[in-house]
Amino acid sequence: MQELLALIESRTAGITAWAGENRWIVQVFFVVLAALLASYLQKRLLAAAYRRLQQTRTPWDDALLAALQRPLTVLIWIIGIAAAADIVYQETQAPLFSFVDPVRDVSVIAVVTWFLLRLIRNVEQNLLRPEVLAEKPYDRTTIDALSKILRASVIITGVLVAMQTLGYSISGVLAFGGIGGVAVGFAAKDLLANFFGGLMIYLDRPFAVGDWIRSPDKEIEGTVEHIGWRTTRIRTFDKRPLYVPNSVFTSIAVENPQRMTHRRIFETIGIRYDDIGVMDAITRDVRNMLREHPEIDASQTLMVNFNAFGPSSVDFFVYCFTHTTVWTRFHEIKQEILLEIARIIENHGAEIAFPTRTLHIPEAVQVRPEPDVAGEET
């Protein structure tokens, strides 16, 4: 027993002596252990808090925690490894560890930038969730523009702060950028034109994501799917993607049927010339039918008038507006209106004319035979 105790004491003394001589290794061990424990605890705490905050209706708190989880883990390890590397450098003076401070500072700036970018993305996604849009219909295009501007601002600020941390003069960088901006502007004028074209789309908002647009100047028609800083993606009606440079929209007219208030019915209908006597009654009944139709907006222009003597018919036109702007529903209503007009014409004993041509052949003219030279008829 005494021999065992003596062995333990000798081992303990040896470990104590080794720890005294290599105290920095012990310090590094405890720093890494502390970083490991801190990372584990923050993961558990943030996960529990995130599950609880997901049950709330506020889109900001869970977006903040979701954006914080991974960057915070990386930040803890950066600080822990940097502290351990600093201990090693103070003890060994190894050149490899002389860059610990600037690397740590730049890494912290990068992690903060990463966190802000994740936060912007999460907030954008939360604001565009269907349940949030049902309560507060945010404009998708505005949210997309703001998120892009914020991301660009965060990245530029992070780069400038990192350069300042590394000892570079920001004023010198900005001055160089001002001089080189002229050359870059000439070299990338199309890129800049597209960028400012996209900016004008975000500011003027002639259309938004989801709108159906068309241009009478270009063969552009379809539904807007995405508005980027360089191009706008449009899904044509044959389901093909169309990528249009944003600079194009600064020089063409764009029609946005998605924002129409009504849809127009404008048709010309002809009846036979034999039925011109009932034209007044037909137009009056059609006009009354349109005024009483629940899908026709009587407060808008509503006209039914005889307007032309056609080649094979006498024509009247129908001009009115529907309440709906939905393309499929509009054609259903238009079909109802046209069939009802056909019934009104039939009820008056008239018929819808179709192209005809009347050919008048004059009676045959009798030609007397000419006499011959002898005066006799042949």
Secondary structure, 3 states (H helix, E strand, C coil): CHHHHHHHHHHHHHHHHHHHHCHHHHHHHHHHHHHHHHHHHHHHHHHHHHHHHCCCCCCCHHHHHHHHHHHHHHHHHHHHHHHHHHHHHHHHCCHHHHHHHHHHHHHHHHHHHHHHHHHHHHHHHHHCCHHHHHHCCCCHHHHHHHHHHHHHHHHHHHHHHHHHHCCCCHHHHHHHHHHHHHHHHHHCHHHHHHHHHHHHHHHHCCCCCCCEEEECCCCEEEEEEEECCCEEEEECCCCCEEEEEHHHHHCCCCECHHHCCCEEEEEEEEECHHHHHHHHHHHHHHHHHHHHCCCECCCCCCEEEEEEECCCCEEEEEEEEECCCCHHHHHHHHHHHHHHHHHHHHHCCCCECCCCCCCCCCCCCCCCCCECCCCCEC
